Amino acid sequence: MAKCEKCGNDYKGSFEVVMAGETHTYDSFECAIAALAPPCAHCGCKIIGHGVQSNDKLFCCNHCAKSVHLAAAS
């Protein structure tokens, strides 16, 4: 069994994720996403899909990307 680095659960079904050369151990995709997924630059939600990249920032959707650009233009 291995302990989840996000919630601390010691679980026989834990798994490892290698990201940027570092190995991380989690007991669920929920914990892996909470720990590793990047946040949207506008609303802060975790980006678990492709997302949108604009001006070197990541957004969860076009709405958030446009909201930031509209606010900057005002």
mmCIF file as gemmi writes it, N, C-alpha and C atoms, coordinates in Angstrom:
data_model
loop_
_atom_site.group_PDB
_atom_site.id
_atom_site.type_symbol
_atom_site.label_atom_id
_atom_site.label_alt_id
_atom_site.label_comp_id
_atom_site.label_asym_id
_atom_site.label_entity_id
_atom_site.label_seq_id
_atom_site.pdbx_PDB_ins_code
_atom_site.Cartn_x
_atom_site.Cartn_y
_atom_site.Cartn_z
_atom_site.occupancy
_atom_site.B_iso_or_equiv
_atom_site.pdbx_formal_charge
_atom_site.auth_seq_id
_atom_site.auth_asym_id
_atom_site.pdbx_PDB_model_num
ATOM 1 N N . MET Axp A 1 ? 0.84 -1.187 0 1 0 ? 1 A 1
ATOM 2 C CA . MET Axp A 1 ? 0 0 0 1 0 ? 1 A 1
ATOM 3 C C . MET Axp A 1 ? 0.884 1.249 0 1 0 ? 1 A 1
ATOM 4 N N . ALA Axp A 2 ? 0.344 2.286 -0.587 1 0 ? 2 A 1
ATOM 5 C CA . ALA Axp A 2 ? 1.069 3.549 -0.629 1 0 ? 2 A 1
ATOM 6 C C . ALA Axp A 2 ? 0.134 4.68 -0.216 1 0 ? 2 A 1
ATOM 7 N N . LYS Axp A 3 ? 0.705 5.678 0.428 1 0 ? 3 A 1
ATOM 8 C CA . LYS Axp A 3 ? -0.071 6.801 0.95 1 0 ? 3 A 1
ATOM 9 C C . LYS Axp A 3 ? -0.229 7.891 -0.113 1 0 ? 3 A 1
ATOM 10 N N . CYS Axp A 4 ? -1.455 8.394 -0.225 1 0 ? 4 A 1
ATOM 11 C CA . CYS Axp A 4 ? -1.768 9.493 -1.148 1 0 ? 4 A 1
ATOM 12 C C . CYS Axp A 4 ? -1.129 10.776 -0.628 1 0 ? 4 A 1
ATOM 13 N N . GLU Axp A 5 ? -0.41 11.482 -1.503 1 0 ? 5 A 1
ATOM 14 C CA . GLU Axp A 5 ? 0.223 12.715 -1.048 1 0 ? 5 A 1
ATOM 15 C C . GLU Axp A 5 ? -0.743 13.873 -0.874 1 0 ? 5 A 1
ATOM 16 N N . LYS Axp A 6 ? -1.933 13.77 -1.403 1 0 ? 6 A 1
ATOM 17 C CA . LYS Axp A 6 ? -2.923 14.854 -1.259 1 0 ? 6 A 1
ATOM 18 C C . LYS Axp A 6 ? -3.756 14.688 0.013 1 0 ? 6 A 1
ATOM 19 N N . CYS Axp A 7 ? -4.347 13.496 0.206 1 0 ? 7 A 1
ATOM 20 C CA . CYS Axp A 7 ? -5.264 13.315 1.344 1 0 ? 7 A 1
ATOM 21 C C . CYS Axp A 7 ? -4.699 12.444 2.461 1 0 ? 7 A 1
ATOM 22 N N . GLY Axp A 8 ? -3.597 11.746 2.207 1 0 ? 8 A 1
ATOM 23 C CA . GLY Axp A 8 ? -2.98 10.923 3.236 1 0 ? 8 A 1
ATOM 24 C C . GLY Axp A 8 ? -3.547 9.524 3.383 1 0 ? 8 A 1
ATOM 25 N N . ASN Axp A 9 ? -4.536 9.169 2.554 1 0 ? 9 A 1
ATOM 26 C CA . ASN Axp A 9 ? -5.143 7.841 2.618 1 0 ? 9 A 1
ATOM 27 C C . ASN Axp A 9 ? -4.126 6.774 2.223 1 0 ? 9 A 1
ATOM 28 N N . ASP Axp A 10 ? -4.013 5.751 3.026 1 0 ? 10 A 1
ATOM 29 C CA . ASP Axp A 10 ? -3.14 4.623 2.731 1 0 ? 10 A 1
ATOM 30 C C . ASP Axp A 10 ? -3.986 3.567 2.031 1 0 ? 10 A 1
ATOM 31 N N . TYR Axp A 11 ? -3.771 3.379 0.733 1 0 ? 11 A 1
ATOM 32 C CA . TYR Axp A 11 ? -4.697 2.616 -0.094 1 0 ? 11 A 1
ATOM 33 C C . TYR Axp A 11 ? -3.955 1.656 -0.998 1 0 ? 11 A 1
ATOM 34 N N . LYS Axp A 12 ? -4.429 0.409 -1.06 1 0 ? 12 A 1
ATOM 35 C CA . LYS Axp A 12 ? -3.744 -0.587 -1.885 1 0 ? 12 A 1
ATOM 36 C C . LYS Axp A 12 ? -3.908 -0.327 -3.38 1 0 ? 12 A 1
ATOM 37 N N . GLY Axp A 13 ? -4.904 0.459 -3.774 1 0 ? 13 A 1
ATOM 38 C CA . GLY Axp A 13 ? -5.127 0.774 -5.172 1 0 ? 13 A 1
ATOM 39 C C . GLY Axp A 13 ? -4.517 2.102 -5.601 1 0 ? 13 A 1
ATOM 40 N N . SER Axp A 14 ? -3.581 2.622 -4.816 1 0 ? 14 A 1
ATOM 41 C CA . SER Axp A 14 ? -2.957 3.893 -5.18 1 0 ? 14 A 1
ATOM 42 C C . SER Axp A 14 ? -2.165 3.728 -6.478 1 0 ? 14 A 1
ATOM 43 N N . PHE Axp A 15 ? -1.86 4.857 -7.092 1 0 ? 15 A 1
ATOM 44 C CA . PHE Axp A 15 ? -1.128 4.824 -8.357 1 0 ? 15 A 1
ATOM 45 C C . PHE Axp A 15 ? -0.152 5.994 -8.397 1 0 ? 15 A 1
ATOM 46 N N . GLU Axp A 16 ? 0.792 5.912 -9.327 1 0 ? 16 A 1
ATOM 47 C CA . GLU Axp A 16 ? 1.793 6.959 -9.472 1 0 ? 16 A 1
ATOM 48 C C . GLU Axp A 16 ? 1.561 7.751 -10.75 1 0 ? 16 A 1
ATOM 49 N N . VAL Axp A 17 ? 1.858 9.032 -10.662 1 0 ? 17 A 1
ATOM 50 C CA . VAL Axp A 17 ? 1.815 9.923 -11.817 1 0 ? 17 A 1
ATOM 51 C C . VAL Axp A 17 ? 3.194 10.565 -11.911 1 0 ? 17 A 1
ATOM 52 N N . VAL Axp A 18 ? 3.792 10.513 -13.097 1 0 ? 18 A 1
ATOM 53 C CA . VAL Axp A 18 ? 5.072 11.186 -13.316 1 0 ? 18 A 1
ATOM 54 C C . VAL Axp A 18 ? 4.794 12.455 -14.096 1 0 ? 18 A 1
ATOM 55 N N . MET Axp A 19 ? 5.177 13.592 -13.51 1 0 ? 19 A 1
ATOM 56 C CA . MET Axp A 19 ? 4.954 14.891 -14.143 1 0 ? 19 A 1
ATOM 57 C C . MET Axp A 19 ? 6.217 15.721 -13.992 1 0 ? 19 A 1
ATOM 58 N N . ALA Axp A 20 ? 6.724 16.206 -15.111 1 0 ? 20 A 1
ATOM 59 C CA . ALA Axp A 20 ? 7.953 17.008 -15.116 1 0 ? 20 A 1
ATOM 60 C C . ALA Axp A 20 ? 9.095 16.286 -14.409 1 0 ? 20 A 1
ATOM 61 N N . GLY Axp A 21 ? 9.154 14.971 -14.596 1 0 ? 21 A 1
ATOM 62 C CA . GLY Axp A 21 ? 10.228 14.177 -14.032 1 0 ? 21 A 1
ATOM 63 C C . GLY Axp A 21 ? 10.07 13.81 -12.562 1 0 ? 21 A 1
ATOM 64 N N . GLU Axp A 22 ? 9.008 14.246 -11.931 1 0 ? 22 A 1
ATOM 65 C CA . GLU Axp A 22 ? 8.758 13.926 -10.517 1 0 ? 22 A 1
ATOM 66 C C . GLU Axp A 22 ? 7.625 12.914 -10.41 1 0 ? 22 A 1
ATOM 67 N N . THR Axp A 23 ? 7.792 11.941 -9.526 1 0 ? 23 A 1
ATOM 68 C CA . THR Axp A 23 ? 6.781 10.912 -9.314 1 0 ? 23 A 1
ATOM 69 C C . THR Axp A 23 ? 5.919 11.279 -8.112 1 0 ? 23 A 1
ATOM 70 N N . HIS Axp A 24 ? 4.601 11.214 -8.306 1 0 ? 24 A 1
ATOM 71 C CA . HIS Axp A 24 ? 3.632 11.533 -7.26 1 0 ? 24 A 1
ATOM 72 C C . HIS Axp A 24 ? 2.713 10.326 -7.066 1 0 ? 24 A 1
ATOM 73 N N . THR Axp A 25 ? 2.249 10.112 -5.841 1 0 ? 25 A 1
ATOM 74 C CA . THR Axp A 25 ? 1.372 8.987 -5.52 1 0 ? 25 A 1
ATOM 75 C C . THR Axp A 25 ? 0.019 9.501 -5.043 1 0 ? 25 A 1
ATOM 76 N N . TYR Axp A 26 ? -1.056 8.936 -5.636 1 0 ? 26 A 1
ATOM 77 C CA . TYR Axp A 26 ? -2.416 9.335 -5.289 1 0 ? 26 A 1
ATOM 78 C C . TYR Axp A 26 ? -3.31 8.117 -5.15 1 0 ? 26 A 1
ATOM 79 N N . ASP Axp A 27 ? -4.399 8.289 -4.409 1 0 ? 27 A 1
ATOM 80 C CA . ASP Axp A 27 ? -5.35 7.197 -4.235 1 0 ? 27 A 1
ATOM 81 C C . ASP Axp A 27 ? -6.557 7.344 -5.153 1 0 ? 27 A 1
ATOM 82 N N . SER Axp A 28 ? -6.684 8.498 -5.844 1 0 ? 28 A 1
ATOM 83 C CA . SER Axp A 28 ? -7.821 8.721 -6.733 1 0 ? 28 A 1
ATOM 84 C C . SER Axp A 28 ? -7.454 9.779 -7.762 1 0 ? 28 A 1
ATOM 85 N N . PHE Axp A 29 ? -8.201 9.789 -8.862 1 0 ? 29 A 1
ATOM 86 C CA . PHE Axp A 29 ? -8.007 10.848 -9.848 1 0 ? 29 A 1
ATOM 87 C C . PHE Axp A 29 ? -8.397 12.196 -9.258 1 0 ? 29 A 1
ATOM 88 N N . GLU Axp A 30 ? -9.365 12.197 -8.361 1 0 ? 30 A 1
ATOM 89 C CA . GLU Axp A 30 ? -9.778 13.436 -7.712 1 0 ? 30 A 1
ATOM 90 C C . GLU Axp A 30 ? -8.596 14.105 -7.009 1 0 ? 30 A 1
ATOM 91 N N . CYS Axp A 31 ? -7.83 13.336 -6.26 1 0 ? 31 A 1
ATOM 92 C CA . CYS Axp A 31 ? -6.67 13.893 -5.564 1 0 ? 31 A 1
ATOM 93 C C . CYS Axp A 31 ? -5.581 14.311 -6.545 1 0 ? 31 A 1
ATOM 94 N N . ALA Axp A 32 ? -5.358 13.516 -7.584 1 0 ? 32 A 1
ATOM 95 C CA . ALA Axp A 32 ? -4.342 13.858 -8.588 1 0 ? 32 A 1
ATOM 96 C C . ALA Axp A 32 ? -4.697 15.169 -9.278 1 0 ? 32 A 1
ATOM 97 N N . ILE Axp A 33 ? -5.959 15.333 -9.651 1 0 ? 33 A 1
ATOM 98 C CA . ILE Axp A 33 ? -6.406 16.564 -10.307 1 0 ? 33 A 1
ATOM 99 C C . ILE Axp A 33 ? -6.259 17.757 -9.36 1 0 ? 33 A 1
ATOM 100 N N . ALA Axp A 34 ? -6.693 17.595 -8.129 1 0 ? 34 A 1
ATOM 101 C CA . ALA Axp A 34 ? -6.602 18.686 -7.15 1 0 ? 34 A 1
ATOM 102 C C . ALA Axp A 34 ? -5.159 19.128 -6.949 1 0 ? 34 A 1
ATOM 103 N N . ALA Axp A 35 ? -4.236 18.183 -7.009 1 0 ? 35 A 1
ATOM 104 C CA . ALA Axp A 35 ? -2.836 18.51 -6.765 1 0 ? 35 A 1
ATOM 105 C C . ALA Axp A 35 ? -2.096 19 -8.009 1 0 ? 35 A 1
ATOM 106 N N . LEU Axp A 36 ? -2.419 18.454 -9.173 1 0 ? 36 A 1
ATOM 107 C CA . LEU Axp A 36 ? -1.588 18.698 -10.346 1 0 ? 36 A 1
ATOM 108 C C . LEU Axp A 36 ? -2.192 19.56 -11.449 1 0 ? 36 A 1
ATOM 109 N N . ALA Axp A 37 ? -3.503 19.6 -11.561 1 0 ? 37 A 1
ATOM 110 C CA . ALA Axp A 37 ? -4.114 20.353 -12.661 1 0 ? 37 A 1
ATOM 111 C C . ALA Axp A 37 ? -3.909 21.854 -12.451 1 0 ? 37 A 1
ATOM 112 N N . PRO Axp A 38 ? -3.608 22.566 -13.521 1 0 ? 38 A 1
ATOM 113 C CA . PRO Axp A 38 ? -3.401 24.007 -13.375 1 0 ? 38 A 1
ATOM 114 C C . PRO Axp A 38 ? -4.724 24.738 -13.158 1 0 ? 38 A 1
ATOM 115 N N . PRO Axp A 39 ? -4.704 25.846 -12.426 1 0 ? 39 A 1
ATOM 116 C CA . PRO Axp A 39 ? -5.931 26.62 -12.229 1 0 ? 39 A 1
ATOM 117 C C . PRO Axp A 39 ? -6.176 27.585 -13.393 1 0 ? 39 A 1
ATOM 118 N N . CYS Axp A 40 ? -7.425 27.864 -13.663 1 0 ? 40 A 1
ATOM 119 C CA . CYS Axp A 40 ? -7.81 28.863 -14.658 1 0 ? 40 A 1
ATOM 120 C C . CYS Axp A 40 ? -7.347 30.24 -14.168 1 0 ? 40 A 1
ATOM 121 N N . ALA Axp A 41 ? -6.763 31.026 -15.066 1 0 ? 41 A 1
ATOM 122 C CA . ALA Axp A 41 ? -6.258 32.358 -14.713 1 0 ? 41 A 1
ATOM 123 C C . ALA Axp A 41 ? -7.377 33.349 -14.405 1 0 ? 41 A 1
ATOM 124 N N . HIS Axp A 42 ? -8.619 32.992 -14.751 1 0 ? 42 A 1
ATOM 125 C CA . HIS Axp A 42 ? -9.737 33.907 -14.477 1 0 ? 42 A 1
ATOM 126 C C . HIS Axp A 42 ? -10.563 33.454 -13.271 1 0 ? 42 A 1
ATOM 127 N N . CYS Axp A 43 ? -11.079 32.226 -13.31 1 0 ? 43 A 1
ATOM 128 C CA . CYS Axp A 43 ? -12.004 31.788 -12.25 1 0 ? 43 A 1
ATOM 129 C C . CYS Axp A 43 ? -11.358 30.868 -11.211 1 0 ? 43 A 1
ATOM 130 N N . GLY Axp A 44 ? -10.181 30.337 -11.513 1 0 ? 44 A 1
ATOM 131 C CA . GLY Axp A 44 ? -9.461 29.516 -10.543 1 0 ? 44 A 1
ATOM 132 C C . GLY Axp A 44 ? -9.807 28.041 -10.53 1 0 ? 44 A 1
ATOM 133 N N . CYS Axp A 45 ? -10.807 27.628 -11.319 1 0 ? 45 A 1
ATOM 134 C CA . CYS Axp A 45 ? -11.155 26.2 -11.309 1 0 ? 45 A 1
ATOM 135 C C . CYS Axp A 45 ? -10.026 25.389 -11.94 1 0 ? 45 A 1
ATOM 136 N N . LYS Axp A 46 ? -9.929 24.136 -11.589 1 0 ? 46 A 1
ATOM 137 C CA . LYS Axp A 46 ? -8.88 23.271 -12.125 1 0 ? 46 A 1
ATOM 138 C C . LYS Axp A 46 ? -9.191 22.92 -13.575 1 0 ? 46 A 1
ATOM 139 N N . ILE Axp A 47 ? -8.195 23.017 -14.431 1 0 ? 47 A 1
ATOM 140 C CA . ILE Axp A 47 ? -8.358 22.718 -15.851 1 0 ? 47 A 1
ATOM 141 C C . ILE Axp A 47 ? -8.049 21.24 -16.06 1 0 ? 47 A 1
ATOM 142 N N . ILE Axp A 48 ? -9.088 20.454 -16.337 1 0 ? 48 A 1
ATOM 143 C CA . ILE Axp A 48 ? -8.881 19.014 -16.514 1 0 ? 48 A 1
ATOM 144 C C . ILE Axp A 48 ? -9.023 18.581 -17.967 1 0 ? 48 A 1
ATOM 145 N N . GLY Axp A 49 ? -9.394 19.508 -18.831 1 0 ? 49 A 1
ATOM 146 C CA . GLY Axp A 49 ? -9.469 19.228 -20.262 1 0 ? 49 A 1
ATOM 147 C C . GLY Axp A 49 ? -8.344 19.96 -20.968 1 0 ? 49 A 1
ATOM 148 N N . HIS Axp A 50 ? -8.57 20.255 -22.234 1 0 ? 50 A 1
ATOM 149 C CA . HIS Axp A 50 ? -7.546 20.955 -23.009 1 0 ? 50 A 1
ATOM 150 C C . HIS Axp A 50 ? -7.391 22.4 -22.57 1 0 ? 50 A 1
ATOM 151 N N . GLY Axp A 51 ? -8.47 23.047 -22.202 1 0 ? 51 A 1
ATOM 152 C CA . GLY Axp A 51 ? -8.402 24.439 -21.808 1 0 ? 51 A 1
ATOM 153 C C . GLY Axp A 51 ? -8.064 25.341 -22.977 1 0 ? 51 A 1
ATOM 154 N N . VAL Axp A 52 ? -7.809 26.591 -22.69 1 0 ? 52 A 1
ATOM 155 C CA . VAL Axp A 52 ? -7.484 27.598 -23.692 1 0 ? 52 A 1
ATOM 156 C C . VAL Axp A 52 ? -6.244 28.334 -23.206 1 0 ? 52 A 1
ATOM 157 N N . GLN Axp A 53 ? -5.267 28.505 -24.089 1 0 ? 53 A 1
ATOM 158 C CA . GLN Axp A 53 ? -4.079 29.274 -23.737 1 0 ? 53 A 1
ATOM 159 C C . GLN Axp A 53 ? -4.097 30.577 -24.515 1 0 ? 53 A 1
ATOM 160 N N . SER Axp A 54 ? -3.905 31.685 -23.808 1 0 ? 54 A 1
ATOM 161 C CA . SER Axp A 54 ? -3.895 33 -24.437 1 0 ? 54 A 1
ATOM 162 C C . SER Axp A 54 ? -2.916 33.89 -23.684 1 0 ? 54 A 1
ATOM 163 N N . ASN Axp A 55 ? -2.035 34.538 -24.415 1 0 ? 55 A 1
ATOM 164 C CA . ASN Axp A 55 ? -1.029 35.416 -23.793 1 0 ? 55 A 1
ATOM 165 C C . ASN Axp A 55 ? -0.305 34.728 -22.639 1 0 ? 55 A 1
ATOM 166 N N . ASP Axp A 56 ? 0.121 33.491 -22.864 1 0 ? 56 A 1
ATOM 167 C CA . ASP Axp A 56 ? 0.865 32.701 -21.87 1 0 ? 56 A 1
ATOM 168 C C . ASP Axp A 56 ? 0.094 32.405 -20.593 1 0 ? 56 A 1
ATOM 169 N N . LYS Axp A 57 ? -1.225 32.55 -20.624 1 0 ? 57 A 1
ATOM 170 C CA . LYS Axp A 57 ? -2.065 32.192 -19.478 1 0 ? 57 A 1
ATOM 171 C C . LYS Axp A 57 ? -2.979 31.045 -19.884 1 0 ? 57 A 1
ATOM 172 N N . LEU Axp A 58 ? -3.358 30.214 -18.902 1 0 ? 58 A 1
ATOM 173 C CA . LEU Axp A 58 ? -4.269 29.099 -19.151 1 0 ? 58 A 1
ATOM 174 C C . LEU Axp A 58 ? -5.648 29.418 -18.592 1 0 ? 58 A 1
ATOM 175 N N . PHE Axp A 59 ? -6.67 29.068 -19.374 1 0 ? 59 A 1
ATOM 176 C CA . PHE Axp A 59 ? -8.053 29.293 -18.983 1 0 ? 59 A 1
ATOM 177 C C . PHE Axp A 59 ? -8.832 27.998 -19.164 1 0 ? 59 A 1
ATOM 178 N N . CYS Axp A 60 ? -9.898 27.837 -18.403 1 0 ? 60 A 1
ATOM 179 C CA . CYS Axp A 60 ? -10.705 26.625 -18.502 1 0 ? 60 A 1
ATOM 180 C C . CYS Axp A 60 ? -11.597 26.63 -19.732 1 0 ? 60 A 1
ATOM 181 N N . CYS Axp A 61 ? -11.917 27.829 -20.261 1 0 ? 61 A 1
ATOM 182 C CA . CYS Axp A 61 ? -12.825 27.928 -21.409 1 0 ? 61 A 1
ATOM 183 C C . CYS Axp A 61 ? -12.64 29.268 -22.111 1 0 ? 61 A 1
ATOM 184 N N . ASN Axp A 62 ? -13.259 29.401 -23.282 1 0 ? 62 A 1
ATOM 185 C CA . ASN Axp A 62 ? -13.191 30.659 -24.035 1 0 ? 62 A 1
ATOM 186 C C . ASN Axp A 62 ? -13.817 31.82 -23.272 1 0 ? 62 A 1
ATOM 187 N N . HIS Axp A 63 ? -14.894 31.545 -22.548 1 0 ? 63 A 1
ATOM 188 C CA . HIS Axp A 63 ? -15.566 32.6 -21.791 1 0 ? 63 A 1
ATOM 189 C C . HIS Axp A 63 ? -14.585 33.262 -20.816 1 0 ? 63 A 1
ATOM 190 N N . CYS Axp A 64 ? -13.839 32.469 -20.083 1 0 ? 64 A 1
ATOM 191 C CA . CYS Axp A 64 ? -12.888 33.034 -19.119 1 0 ? 64 A 1
ATOM 192 C C . CYS Axp A 64 ? -11.76 33.775 -19.827 1 0 ? 64 A 1
ATOM 193 N N . ALA Axp A 65 ? -11.261 33.222 -20.925 1 0 ? 65 A 1
ATOM 194 C CA . ALA Axp A 65 ? -10.197 33.894 -21.676 1 0 ? 65 A 1
ATOM 195 C C . ALA Axp A 65 ? -10.674 35.244 -22.191 1 0 ? 65 A 1
ATOM 196 N N . LYS Axp A 66 ? -11.874 35.285 -22.741 1 0 ? 66 A 1
ATOM 197 C CA . LYS Axp A 66 ? -12.426 36.536 -23.254 1 0 ? 66 A 1
ATOM 198 C C . LYS Axp A 66 ? -12.707 37.521 -22.125 1 0 ? 66 A 1
ATOM 199 N N . SER Axp A 67 ? -13.151 37.05 -20.982 1 0 ? 67 A 1
ATOM 200 C CA . SER Axp A 67 ? -13.443 37.922 -19.842 1 0 ? 67 A 1
ATOM 201 C C . SER Axp A 67 ? -12.198 38.684 -19.396 1 0 ? 67 A 1
ATOM 202 N N . VAL Axp A 68 ? -11.065 38.016 -19.371 1 0 ? 68 A 1
ATOM 203 C CA . VAL Axp A 68 ? -9.825 38.668 -18.964 1 0 ? 68 A 1
ATOM 204 C C . VAL Axp A 68 ? -9.404 39.705 -19.998 1 0 ? 68 A 1
ATOM 205 N N . HIS Axp A 69 ? -9.527 39.366 -21.275 1 0 ? 69 A 1
ATOM 206 C CA . HIS Axp A 69 ? -9.136 40.301 -22.323 1 0 ? 69 A 1
ATOM 207 C C . HIS Axp A 69 ? -10.083 41.496 -22.392 1 0 ? 69 A 1
ATOM 208 N N . LEU Axp A 70 ? -11.367 41.27 -22.15 1 0 ? 70 A 1
ATOM 209 C CA . LEU Axp A 70 ? -12.338 42.374 -22.152 1 0 ? 70 A 1
ATOM 210 C C . LEU Axp A 70 ? -12.074 43.311 -20.97 1 0 ? 70 A 1
ATOM 211 N N . ALA Axp A 71 ? -11.745 42.742 -19.817 1 0 ? 71 A 1
ATOM 212 C CA . ALA Axp A 71 ? -11.474 43.56 -18.635 1 0 ? 71 A 1
ATOM 213 C C . ALA Axp A 71 ? -10.205 44.389 -18.837 1 0 ? 71 A 1
ATOM 214 N N . ALA Axp A 72 ? -9.217 43.824 -19.503 1 0 ? 72 A 1
ATOM 215 C CA . ALA Axp A 72 ? -7.964 44.545 -19.742 1 0 ? 72 A 1
ATOM 216 C C . ALA Axp A 72 ? -8.162 45.67 -20.748 1 0 ? 72 A 1
ATOM 217 N N . ALA Axp A 73 ? -9.105 45.499 -21.669 1 0 ? 73 A 1
ATOM 218 C CA . ALA Axp A 73 ? -9.354 46.511 -22.698 1 0 ? 73 A 1
ATOM 219 C C . ALA Axp A 73 ? -10.158 47.696 -22.162 1 0 ? 73 A 1
ATOM 220 N N . SER Axp A 74 ? -10.82 47.516 -21.02 1 0 ? 74 A 1
ATOM 221 C CA . SER Axp A 74 ? -11.67 48.588 -20.465 1 0 ? 74 A 1
ATOM 222 C C . SER Axp A 74 ? -10.858 49.663 -19.799 1 0 ? 74 A 1
